[in-house]
Amino acid sequence: MQKILAYGEIMLRISLDSEINSFIRSTNFGGCEANALVFLSQRGYDCEFLSSFPDNLIGKEINSFLKSLNVKCNINFDKERFGVYYTSPTKNNKPTKISYDRKATSFSKYLISKVELHKILKDKKYVIISGITPALSQECQKNILNLIDTAKLLNVKIIYDINYRPTLWSIQECRRFNKKILNHVDFLFTNSKTLRDLFEIKVEFNEVDMFQESEQTLKKFFKTYEIPCVGMTIRKNNKLATMINYQKTNFKSQIFEINQIDRVGAGDSFLASVIHGILSGWDFNKIISFSTSSFALAHTFKGDFNQFTDNEIINFTTNSIN
């Protein structure tokens, strides 16, 4: 079974309920790289999570939780703090409100040597990273750059979700960093707005057509960057879809129309589902169908980790699929 590494931060998630004056309703944990890795570990892949946790009760609990989900943990324990993110539900299928408290955390201060990264990556085939990590600190930026250099040296495929978060760094900072790394990426995950904003792409599109914006954006993006596989999520009001471009061919999904309960982690489900399909040797028509169903299903429950089985994802239907 292919070995997969993910490098990223896990945070405490504090969920508020706007229906009852924002009192805390639940506390758990999550992070985009771990969300994707857990999905893959549940399908038998050899998965390892590289991160840094505070050496306390919560850090040990999260470490044990990941291990219970078949994730190998390569964790640095120190005396620093956890990052926290607060989520609050919205109405009418608007994005979940998210507020971060993740400065000077255990993860953001953790600098990994090139020698250690070589040891960690030498038996891996894939590494999952996100654009959230370099927004956190200079140490994280160095780790990402060194990880990419080492991965390329060892022929490890890079899976990258841009995940631009304007509350963590400016569009200019994000643009500069992404220009350094994108040509080294093998699998890119994003959406059309992120690409247009980051790379100043201007396109004309019909709002009624679910896919035209993504198609036109990618067409211009490919004039500068050569990436073998690009997965894009698409949201328009209560409608959901995805598109995968593989070797310059677009594969478009069915359109789901659902009541969205919680968006957090849905993009991670899509990423992991696409990678699962590729590693399983599926054709891209099956991959786009499965991964879009997984993406849509991830909007229907509260929490970060998608723990539905393949059969549950395949059998998932909504009241209206166009």
N, C-alpha and C positions, 0 to 999 in steps of 0.2 A: 504493500500500500504506500502511496506517495506521502512523503513527509512535508508538512506544512508548518511554517513558523509565522506567528503574528507578533508584531511589536507595537505596543500601545498602552494607554493608561486606562485603568478601571477606576471609576469614581463611585461615590455614594450617590444614589438618586433619591431625592426627597420629592414626593409627588403631592401636590396640593389639589384641593377640590374647590373650584371656584363657586360651586353651587352652595357651599356652606361656609362662606366668608373666609376661604383660603386656609382652613385648618388642615394640618397634615393628615393625609389619609394612609400613606404607606411609605416605607423606606426600604430600598433595596440597592442594587448596584448594577452597573453596566458600563459599556464603552464600545465604540463601533468595531474595533479590531477583534475584541473578545466576543462580541455578538456573532460575528461571522465565523470565528474559529469554533465556537460551541456548536453551531449548526453543522459544521463539517465533522467535528469529532463524534457527533451522534450518528454519523454514517460510516464510522469505522476508519476514518483517515487518521494517520499518525500526526497529531497536532501538538504543538508546543507554544506556550505563551511566554514572551519575554517582557518583563516589566519590573517595576519597583513599588513595594508596598511599605507602609509604616509597620514597624515591628510591634504590633499590638494585637488585641483580641480580634478586631475587625479584619486586619490584614491576614491573620491566620485563618479566619473563617472563610474569607474569599478564596484563599489559596486551597483550602479543603473543598470548597464548593466546585471550583474548576476541576480539581482532580476527580471529583465524583462524576463529572461529565466527560471523563476520559481525556481531559486536557493535561498534558505534561506541563509543569510549571517551572520556569527558569526565572526565579524571582529574587531580586535584591531587597533585603529587609534593612531598614534604617530607622532613624528617630524622627523623620520628617512627618508631614501630614498627608492625609488623603485630599484629593480634589472632590468637590461636591457640585452637583447640578440639580437645579430645582425645576420641576415641570408643572405646568398648569394647563388643564384642558381648555379647549376653545369650542365654539359652536360653529355650525354650518360648514364643517369640513375644512376649517382653517388650520394652519400648522400649529402643533403643540407649542405653547410658549416655553422657552428654555432660558434659564439664567445660570451662568457659570461662576463658581468660586474655585479657581484652580491655579492661582499663582503660588509660586514657591512650594510646590508639592514634592513628595518623595519622588514621583516619576519625573517631574520637570528638572530636578537637580541631578538625576542619574546619568552620568557620562560613562559610556561603554568603550573600552579600548578596542582598537582594530584587531589585536590578537584574539581577544575574547569573541568578537564578532565572527572571525574566521572559524574558530572552534565550533561556534553555535551553528553556523550556516553550512559547514562542510558536508553534512549528510542530508541537507534539505533540497527539495525540488522547487518549492514555492515560498514566497514571503509576502505577507499581507501588511500593508502600511496605509496610513491615511494622512491627508493634508491638515488634519487637526493637530497632529503631533508637533510639526515644526513651528506652529504658532505659539507653542507654550514656552519655549526658552531657547537660548543659543545652544545649550547642551543637547536638546532634542534635535535641533537642526544638524548639529555635527553627527549625531547618531544616525540620522536618516541618510545623510550624504555618505557616511562611511559604510552603512549597511548596503546601500545601493552599489557602491564601488566594489564591495566584497562579493555581493550577489552576482554581479556581472562577471567578476573574475572566476567564480565557481559555477557559472552557468545556471544560476538559480533564477527562476522566473519571478518577476515583480508584479504584484497585484496592488493597484493603487486607487483609492477613492479620494478624489480631490477634497470633498467635504469642507468647502469654504465656510468659515464662521466669522462674520464681520465683527462680532463682539470680542474676538480673540486677537485679531490683527487686521491691518488695513488692506485694502484691495491692492495697493501698490506693493506692500511687503509680500503678499501672497503671490502676486504676479511674478515678482523677481525670483522667488524661490522655485515656483513651478517651472519656470523657463529653464532652470538648471537641471531639472530631473526628468521632464516628460519624455524626452527622446530615449530614455533608458527603460521606460515602462512597457511591460508586455500586455497587461490587462488593465484598462482604465475604466473607472466607473464615475459617472457624473450626471449632470442634466444640462439642458440647453442654456438656461439662464446663467448658470455658473460659468460655462464656457464663454458665453457672450460678454459677461461682465469682466471676467478675468483677462480675456485676450482681445477685448474691444472689437468684437465681431458684430457687424451690422447685417441683419437679414430682414427680408420682407416675408411675412407668412400670414396665412388665413387662420384666424382664431378658431374657426369651426373645425378645421382639419387637425386631428389629434397628433399627427406625426410630422407635419410639414416644417414646423419650427425646428425640431430636432434634426431632420434631414438637411435643411438648409444650413444650420449651424455647423454640423459635422463636415459638410462639403467644404466650407471655408476653413475650418480647423485643420483639415487634412492637407491644406496647401502649405502648412508650416510644420506639422508634426506627423510622423509615421508611427502609428501604434497598431499592432496586429488585430487587437480586439477591444472594442469600446462598447460598454453597456450603459444605457441611458434610461433613467426613470422619467415618467411623464405624468404630471398631475394637472387636471383642469377641473376645478370645482370638486364634485364628488366622483369624477371619472379618473380611472387609473389605467396606465398602460406602460409598456417598456419597448425599447428598441435596442437591438444588438447589431453592431457593424463588425463583421468578421471578414477580414481580407477584402475590404471595400464593398461588401454586399450587405445591404440592410435587411434584417429580419424583424418584422413588426408583430407585435402581440395582439391578442384579443383585447377588447376594452372592458374593464370591470367598472360597474357603477355601484358603489357601496357607501354605507354610513361609516365614516372613519372615526374610530374611538381613540386611537393613539398612534401617531406616525413614528414615534421614536423607535429606531431599530429596523424599520421597514426596508430602507435602502441596504442595510447590512444583510438582510435576508435575501434580497435580490442578488447581491454580489456573491454570497456563499452558494446560492442555488445555481447560478451560472457556472461557477467553478466546479461544483458537484457534477453538473451535467457534462462539462468538458472532460473531467477526469473519468467519468463513467463511459465516455465514448459515444454519447448520444449525438444525433444530428441536431443542427441548430433549430429546426422547427420544433423538435421536442424540448430543447433547452429553453427556447423563448416561451413556450407554453407553460412549462413547469415553473420557471423562475418568476414569471408574471403572476401566476397563481400564488406562489409563495409570498411575493411582494404585496399582493392585495390582501391575503390572509393575515399578514403581519399588522395590518391596520385595524384588525377587528378585536384585539385584546390589549389590555394594559400591561406594560412591561417591555423589557429590551430583548430577551432571548426568545427566538422562535423555536419551539421544541415540538412542532407538529411533525408527524412521520411523512415519508414520501407519499404513501397512499392517501393520507388525509389531505395533503397538498394537491395531489392529482384529482382527487374527488371533490375538491372545494368548488362550490358554485355560489353564485349570488342571485339576487332577485332579477337582475338584468345584466346580461353580458351581450354587448352589441357586436 
